[in-house]
Amino acid sequence: MVKKIIAPLVVALVIIAGVFTIYKLLNPKNKEVLSQGNYIETIFLAEDVRPEVANSMHIGDTIYDSTGRPSLKVSNVKIEDSTSRYVTYDDIGRLKVANTSILKNVYISAKSLNKKYAWAYPFGTDLILAGAHVAIYGDNWKVWTTILSVQDVK
């Protein structure tokens, strides 16, 4: 009778221990595991941005992910004239296309505040990967960007 109770109990404990071990391996939260990764440095490109938004981006700004968590620190901002045409309406409502654009392309270099602990750096519900399109948020600006490059740094 005792063997009928002990055998299923041991099997249940082994299964629970296995599930717990798998969970801990896939979701590291301790500082020792997290510190094994590297920081990342990435370059974002925000195209066709209004000049006042482009001018509000500064070195030292914090970039937040979609959950509002601080993720990156801006290390360089390069603003160039956009080659896109600027489309507006004239006084009587006709579509007007200007060959010279007032819009700007902004290259934003940023370094992660935390180390990555997986093969990619988590950014809210997204990952920082070259070629990906992500929205980035500063204190007083929000832009849609393309990630041009990602590099591991110590």
C-alpha positions as CSV (number, residue, x, y, z in Angstrom):
1,M,0.0,0.0,0.0
2,V,2.8,2.4,0.9
3,K,4.6,1.6,-2.5
4,K,1.4,2.6,-4.4
5,I,1.6,6.1,-2.8
6,I,5.3,6.7,-2.8
7,A,5.9,5.9,-6.5
8,P,3.4,8.4,-7.9
9,L,4.6,11.0,-5.4
10,V,8.2,10.6,-6.6
11,V,7.2,10.8,-10.2
12,A,5.2,13.9,-9.5
13,L,8.2,15.5,-7.7
14,V,10.5,14.7,-10.6
15,I,8.1,16.2,-13.1
16,I,7.7,19.4,-11.0
17,A,11.5,19.7,-10.6
18,G,11.9,19.3,-14.4
19,V,9.3,21.9,-15.2
20,F,10.9,24.3,-12.7
21,T,14.4,23.8,-14.1
22,I,13.2,24.4,-17.7
23,Y,11.4,27.6,-16.6
24,K,14.6,28.9,-14.8
25,L,16.7,28.2,-17.9
26,L,14.4,30.0,-20.3
27,N,13.6,32.9,-18.0
28,P,16.8,33.9,-16.2
29,K,16.2,36.7,-13.7
30,N,19.2,36.4,-11.4
31,K,22.0,38.9,-11.7
32,E,24.7,36.3,-12.4
33,V,22.9,35.0,-15.5
34,L,21.9,38.5,-16.7
35,S,25.5,39.9,-16.3
36,Q,26.9,37.3,-18.8
37,G,25.6,39.1,-21.8
38,N,26.9,42.2,-23.5
39,Y,25.5,45.7,-23.9
40,I,24.4,46.6,-27.4
41,E,24.9,49.7,-29.5
42,T,22.4,50.3,-32.3
43,I,21.7,52.9,-35.0
44,F,18.1,53.9,-35.8
45,L,16.9,55.8,-38.9
46,A,13.8,57.9,-38.6
47,E,12.9,59.1,-42.1
48,D,10.9,62.1,-43.1
49,V,10.6,63.7,-39.7
50,R,9.3,67.2,-39.1
51,P,12.2,69.6,-38.2
52,E,10.8,70.5,-34.8
53,V,10.7,66.8,-33.9
54,A,14.2,66.2,-35.3
55,N,15.6,69.1,-33.3
56,S,14.1,67.8,-30.0
57,M,16.3,64.7,-30.1
58,H,19.5,65.2,-28.1
59,I,22.6,63.3,-27.0
60,G,21.9,61.9,-23.5
61,D,18.1,61.4,-24.1
62,T,16.6,58.2,-22.7
63,I,14.8,55.9,-25.2
64,Y,11.9,54.0,-23.7
65,D,10.4,50.8,-25.0
66,S,6.7,50.3,-25.6
67,T,6.1,49.4,-22.0
68,G,7.6,52.6,-20.7
69,R,10.7,51.0,-19.4
70,P,14.0,52.9,-20.0
71,S,16.1,50.8,-22.5
72,L,18.7,52.9,-24.3
73,K,20.7,56.1,-24.0
74,V,21.2,58.3,-27.1
75,S,25.0,58.6,-27.8
76,N,24.8,60.5,-31.1
77,V,22.2,62.3,-33.3
78,K,22.8,63.2,-37.0
79,I,20.2,65.2,-38.8
80,E,20.1,65.4,-42.7
81,D,17.7,66.8,-45.2
82,S,15.3,64.3,-46.5
83,T,15.2,63.6,-50.3
84,S,11.4,63.1,-50.1
85,R,9.0,65.6,-51.7
86,Y,7.0,67.7,-49.3
87,V,3.2,67.5,-50.0
88,T,0.9,70.2,-48.8
89,Y,-2.3,72.0,-49.8
90,D,-2.3,75.6,-51.2
91,D,-4.8,78.3,-50.0
92,I,-7.7,77.1,-52.2
93,G,-7.3,73.4,-51.3
94,R,-5.3,72.1,-54.3
95,L,-2.6,69.6,-53.7
96,K,0.9,71.1,-53.9
97,V,4.1,69.2,-54.2
98,A,7.4,70.9,-53.3
99,N,10.6,69.6,-54.8
100,T,12.6,70.7,-51.8
101,S,11.6,69.0,-48.6
102,I,11.6,70.6,-45.2
103,L,11.5,67.1,-43.7
104,K,14.6,65.5,-42.0
105,N,16.2,62.1,-41.8
106,V,17.5,61.5,-38.3
107,Y,20.2,58.9,-37.5
108,I,20.1,58.0,-33.8
109,S,22.9,56.0,-32.2
110,A,22.1,54.6,-28.8
111,K,23.6,52.2,-26.2
112,S,21.6,49.8,-24.1
113,L,21.2,50.5,-20.4
114,N,21.0,46.8,-19.6
115,K,22.9,43.8,-20.8
116,K,21.3,41.3,-23.1
117,Y,20.7,37.9,-21.7
118,A,19.6,36.2,-24.9
119,W,20.7,36.2,-28.5
120,A,18.9,39.5,-29.0
121,Y,18.1,42.5,-26.8
122,P,14.5,42.7,-25.7
123,F,12.7,46.0,-26.3
124,G,9.2,45.8,-24.8
125,T,7.5,43.2,-26.9
126,D,10.0,43.5,-29.8
127,L,13.6,42.6,-30.3
128,I,16.4,44.9,-31.4
129,L,17.5,43.4,-34.7
130,A,19.0,45.0,-37.8
131,G,16.3,45.6,-40.4
132,A,13.4,45.6,-37.9
133,H,11.0,48.5,-37.7
134,V,10.2,49.7,-34.2
135,A,8.7,52.8,-32.5
136,I,11.0,54.6,-30.2
137,Y,10.0,57.0,-27.5
138,G,11.9,59.9,-25.9
139,D,10.8,62.2,-23.2
140,N,9.1,64.6,-25.7
141,W,9.3,62.8,-29.0
142,K,8.0,59.6,-30.6
143,V,9.2,58.3,-34.0
144,W,8.9,55.2,-36.2
145,T,12.4,53.9,-37.1
146,T,14.3,51.3,-39.0
147,I,17.2,49.7,-37.2
148,L,20.2,49.9,-39.4
149,S,22.8,48.1,-37.3
150,V,23.3,46.4,-34.0
151,Q,26.7,45.7,-32.4
152,D,27.7,44.0,-29.1
153,V,29.8,46.2,-26.9
154,K,31.4,45.5,-23.5
